[in-house]
């Protein structure tokens, strides 16, 4: 993997896209986000991937949305995106203010926009859900706390069962959660698409694990039940499949955190509650 020099990387795109005044505002394991100025549009966001090996299908997916339910893309390269600048707060701020019901309705609104038919085909490089869950199936059991290994096995079984059923397939944002939905003057919009292809019920799975810093709220069985009820009513998703994907996503996320040497206390608090809700929903559909 070739790591890109941050200074020269920024300089390359300042010149190419006629930008100025770069200010680093955020950094993730795979990218750096700069607030920059563009003469015609004013402030815009410059997202630079840290390596040429980092996936760029997310940028193609974000561009395909054409601003409908998602932040607008002004320019795109394999390792860079020029995006609409969003000054607003993430959706997690509403949850912190005690407005989780409102946040859930906003997720439904954004999903409806993202899943709306579009006049052009989706990008051809999207990752399938089978590929997405590869890390869940390949993870080493010994990396999990001994007391939680049964959770991993149960999640793997559920994921395989879900993937074995042929369903409607749609292009998916792939990482739609409270931190990736931002307020803008025109609407709430999604950012940081991953770019997946699969069952649309997967789209809401991350919402069951987030916000990650609010474990007491997220692990509450009553909150899980409310999400299921609202997503079913507004989006028409099957409750058991929704919850199954939520289980699989939570376990996959834990695998990634453990691989990076980070704690999974939040995941291990939420995952048993999701499994219980999934088993109940599955029993009710038999």
C-alpha positions in Angstrom: 0.0 0.0 0.0 1.5 3.3 -1.0 0.9 6.0 1.6 0.4 9.5 0.1 2.4 12.4 1.5 -0.2 14.7 3.0 1.4 18.0 2.1 2.0 17.3 -1.6 -1.3 15.5 -1.8 -3.1 18.6 -0.8 -1.0 20.8 -3.0 -1.8 18.6 -6.0 -5.6 19.2 -5.7 -5.4 22.8 -4.7 -3.8 23.4 -8.1 -5.9 20.9 -10.1 -9.3 22.1 -8.8 -8.3 25.8 -8.3 -8.7 25.8 -4.5 -7.2 27.8 -1.7 -6.9 28.2 2.1 -6.8 24.5 3.1 -7.7 23.9 6.8 -7.6 20.3 8.1 -10.9 19.7 10.0 -11.1 15.9 10.4 -9.1 12.8 10.0 -10.1 9.1 9.8 -8.0 6.0 9.4 -8.4 6.2 5.6 -8.8 9.9 4.8 -8.3 13.6 5.7 -11.0 16.2 5.3 -10.0 19.8 4.5 -12.2 22.9 4.4 -11.0 24.8 1.3 -12.2 27.8 -0.7 -13.4 27.7 -4.3 -13.9 31.0 -6.1 -17.3 30.2 -7.5 -18.9 28.2 -4.7 -17.1 29.5 -1.5 -16.2 26.9 1.1 -16.2 23.3 0.0 -14.9 20.0 1.5 -11.8 18.3 0.1 -11.6 14.7 1.1 -8.3 13.0 0.4 -7.7 9.3 0.8 -4.5 8.4 2.5 -3.5 5.7 0.1 -4.0 4.8 -3.5 -5.1 1.3 -2.3 -8.0 2.8 -0.3 -11.4 2.0 -1.9 -12.9 4.9 -4.0 -16.2 3.3 -4.9 -17.8 5.4 -2.1 -17.0 8.6 -4.0 -18.6 7.2 -7.1 -21.7 6.2 -5.2 -21.8 9.7 -3.5 -21.6 11.2 -7.0 -24.3 8.9 -8.3 -26.8 10.2 -5.8 -26.5 13.7 -7.5 -27.4 15.5 -4.3 -30.6 13.7 -3.7 -30.4 12.6 -0.1 -26.7 13.0 -0.1 -24.0 15.7 -0.1 -23.2 17.0 -3.5 -20.0 16.0 -5.3 -18.3 18.8 -7.4 -15.3 16.8 -8.6 -14.0 13.3 -8.2 -10.7 11.5 -8.6 -9.5 8.0 -7.6 -8.0 9.4 -4.3 -9.9 12.6 -3.8 -13.4 14.1 -3.6 -14.6 17.7 -3.7 -17.8 17.9 -1.8 -20.5 20.2 -0.6 -19.5 21.9 2.6 -21.8 21.1 5.5 -21.8 23.4 8.5 -24.5 21.6 10.4 -24.4 19.0 13.1 -24.6 15.2 12.6 -27.8 13.4 13.4 -26.3 12.0 16.6 -26.7 15.5 18.0 -30.5 15.1 18.0 -30.2 11.8 19.9 -28.0 13.5 22.5 -30.8 16.1 22.8 -33.4 13.4 23.6 -34.8 13.5 20.0 -34.1 9.9 19.0 -37.7 9.6 17.5 -37.0 12.6 15.3 -33.6 11.2 14.3 -35.2 7.9 13.3 -37.7 9.7 11.1 -34.9 11.5 9.4 -33.1 8.3 8.7 -36.3 7.0 7.0 -36.5 10.2 5.0 -32.8 9.9 3.8 -33.1 6.2 3.0 -36.2 6.9 0.9 -34.3 9.5 -1.1 -31.2 7.4 -1.5 -33.2 4.4 -2.7 -35.3 6.4 -5.2 -34.9 5.4 -8.9 -32.3 7.3 -10.8 -32.0 7.9 -14.6 -28.5 6.6 -14.8 -27.0 3.2 -13.8 -25.2 2.8 -10.5 -21.4 2.5 -10.4 -20.2 -0.9 -11.5 -17.6 -1.3 -8.8 -19.9 -1.7 -5.8 -19.1 -4.3 -3.1 -21.6 -7.1 -2.6 -22.9 -7.9 0.8 -21.2 -11.3 0.5 -17.9 -9.5 0.0 -18.7 -7.0 2.8 -19.2 -9.8 5.3 -16.0 -11.6 4.3 -14.2 -10.2 7.3 -16.9 -11.5 9.6 -16.5 -15.0 8.3 -12.7 -14.9 8.2 -12.1 -13.4 11.6 -10.1 -15.4 14.2 -12.2 -16.5 17.1 -9.3 -16.0 19.5 -9.4 -12.3 19.0 -12.8 -12.2 20.6 -13.3 -12.2 24.4 -14.0 -15.8 25.5 -17.3 -14.9 27.0 -18.5 -13.3 23.7 -17.4 -16.0 21.2 -20.9 -17.5 21.1 -22.2 -14.0 19.9 -19.8 -14.2 17.0 -20.8 -17.7 16.0 -24.5 -16.8 16.2 -23.9 -13.6 14.1 -22.0 -15.6 11.5 -24.9 -18.2 11.2 -27.4 -15.4 10.8 -25.4 -13.6 8.2 -25.0 -16.8 6.1 -28.7 -17.4 6.4 -29.5 -13.9 5.2 -27.1 -14.1 2.3 -28.5 -17.5 1.2 -31.9 -16.0 0.4 -32.5 -14.3 -2.9 -34.0 -10.8 -2.4 -34.4 -7.5 -4.2 -31.0 -5.9 -4.7 -30.3 -2.2 -4.7 -27.2 0.0 -4.7 -26.7 0.9 -1.0 -24.9 3.8 0.8 -23.6 1.0 3.0 -22.6 2.9 6.2 -25.7 5.0 6.9 -25.7 5.9 10.6 -26.1 8.9 12.8 -22.6 10.2 12.3 -22.9 10.0 8.5 -26.1 12.0 8.2 -25.5 15.8 8.4 -27.7 18.8 8.5 -27.5 21.3 5.7 -29.6 24.4 4.9 -31.4 22.4 2.1 -32.0 19.1 4.1 -30.4 16.3 6.1 -28.0 14.6 3.8 -25.8 11.5 3.8 -22.0 11.6 3.6 -19.2 9.0 3.4 -21.0 6.4 1.3 -19.2 3.0 1.2 -20.9 1.8 -2.0 -22.5 -1.7 -1.6 -24.9 -3.8 -3.6 -27.5 -5.9 -1.8 -30.7 -6.2 0.2 -32.1 -2.8 0.9 -33.0 -3.9 4.5 -29.2 -3.8 5.2 -29.2 0.0 4.8 -30.7 0.7 8.2 -28.5 -1.9 10.1 -25.8 0.7 11.2 -28.6 2.8 12.8 -29.1 0.0 15.4 -25.5 0.3 16.6 -25.2 4.1 16.6 -24.5 6.6 18.1 -21.5 4.7 19.3 -20.9 6.9 22.4 -24.5 6.4 23.7 -24.5 2.8 24.8 -27.3 3.2 27.4 -29.6 4.4 24.6 -28.5 2.1 21.9 -28.6 -1.1 24.0 -32.1 -0.4 25.3 -34.5 -3.1 24.0 -37.3 -0.5 23.9 -35.2 1.6 21.5 -34.5 -1.4 19.3 -38.2 -2.2 19.2 -39.0 1.4 18.3 -36.5 1.4 15.4 -37.9 -1.8 14.1 -41.5 -0.5 14.3 -40.6 2.8 12.6 -38.4 1.3 9.8 -41.1 -1.3 9.1 -43.9 1.3 8.9 -42.0 3.9 6.9 -39.7 1.8 4.7 -41.5 -1.6 4.5 -38.5 -3.7 5.5 -39.0 -7.1 7.0 -38.4 -6.9 10.8 -36.4 -10.2 11.0 -34.2 -9.4 8.0 -33.6 -5.9 9.3 -32.6 -7.2 12.7 -30.5 -10.0 11.2 -28.5 -7.5 9.3 -28.2 -5.3 12.4 -26.7 -8.4 14.2 -24.3 -9.1 11.4 -23.3 -5.5 11.1 -22.6 -5.1 14.8 -20.5 -8.3 14.8 -18.6 -7.2 11.7 -18.0 -3.8 13.2 -16.6 -5.5 16.3 -14.3 -7.6 14.2 -12.9 -4.5 12.6 -12.4 -2.8 16.0 -10.7 -5.9 17.4 -8.4 -6.2 14.4 -7.4 -2.5 15.0 -6.8 -3.2 18.7 -9.7 -1.0 19.8 -12.2 -1.9 22.6 -15.6 -3.4 21.8 -17.4 -2.8 25.0 -20.2 -0.9 23.2 -20.6 -3.7 20.6 -20.8 -6.4 23.3 -23.5 -4.4 25.2 -25.7 -4.0 22.1 -25.2 -7.3 20.3 -27.0 -9.6 22.8 -30.0 -7.3 22.7 -30.1 -7.3 18.9 -29.8 -11.1 18.9 -32.8 -11.4 21.3 -34.8 -9.0 19.2 -33.9 -11.0 16.0 -34.9 -14.3 17.6 -38.3 -12.9 18.7 -38.9 -11.4 15.2 -38.0 -14.6 13.5 -40.3 -16.7 15.8 -43.2 -14.3 15.0 -42.8 -14.9 11.2 -42.7 -18.7 11.3 
